[in-house]
Amino acid sequence: MAPIIIRYSPTDAKSEMVAAYDASLELLDIWRAPPIPVVCYLGSGKPTQTSFLYTEPWPKNMNEEPCVTQYEDGDGTVPLRSAGEELLFDEL
């Protein structure tokens, strides 16, 4: 039995690749997030450390505690700026 040889012109190959790409885009719809509400809690009003400095140019050991040089508004752990405050209120 003779092998089956299929020859494509560059135009045919390109059109098939475009069709396959378009078909794959339809599959991406299943990966969209479901329309459920998202709740975020942000804390504020508590000084939150954001900048640190060591007293020596290079710490002598890893037990040395750095000095806090800057505080920002936050919840004591995460600064409000890092929590994405401005992004959340833009969407409301």
N, C-alpha and C positions, 0 to 999 in steps of 0.2 A: 504494500500500500504506500502510495506516495505521500510525503508530508504535506500538510496544508500550510501554505504560505499566504499570509495576508499582508498586503502592502498598503501603507497609508501615505497619502501625500501630507506635507506639513500642515496644510489647511485642515484636513480631516483630523489629524492628531490634535491640533489646537482646539478644534471645535468639541472634540470628545473630552479634552481636559477641562474646558470651560463648563461643559455640561456636568461633569463629575464634581467640579468645584461648586457649582450652583446647587447640586443635589446635596452636597455636604453642608451647605449653609442652612438648609432646612432642618438638618439634624441638630444644629446648635440651639434651636428653640427649646429643646427639652432640658437644656442646661441653665436656662434662666431661673433666677430666684423666684420662688412663689410670692404672690402679693400678700405678704403677711406684715403686720405692724412690727416695727422695731422699737424697742424701748431702751433708752440709754439714761443712766443716772450719772450726773456730774456733780461733784462736790466743789464748793468754793468757800472762800472766806477764811481759809486756814493757810498760813505761810507754808510754802512748799519749796524745798531746796532745789535749786537749778544749776548752781555753779560751785565748783569745789577747787581748792588749791592746797597743795602740800607745802609745809613750811620749809622743807629741804628741796633742792632741785631734783633729787632722786630719793624716793623713800628708802630708809635703811632696812626696813623689813615690811612685810605685808600686813602687819598688825597696826601700823601707824594710821591714825584717823586723819582724814583731810579736814581742812577748815572750810566752812561754808562761807562763800563770798557773795551769794546772791539768792534772794527768795522771790517767788512769784505767787500770785493767787492760785489756789488749788485746793486739794483735799488732804494735803499732808503727804501724799504719795506721788500723785500725778499732777503736774501743773495744768491749769485749765486750758492753756494754749495748746498743750500736747494732746488733750482729750478731744480736740476737734470742735470746740464750742462754736466757732464761727461757721463751720460747715453745717452743724445741726440746725442752727437758727436760720440759715439761708433757705433750708428746705421746708420750713414750717409755713 
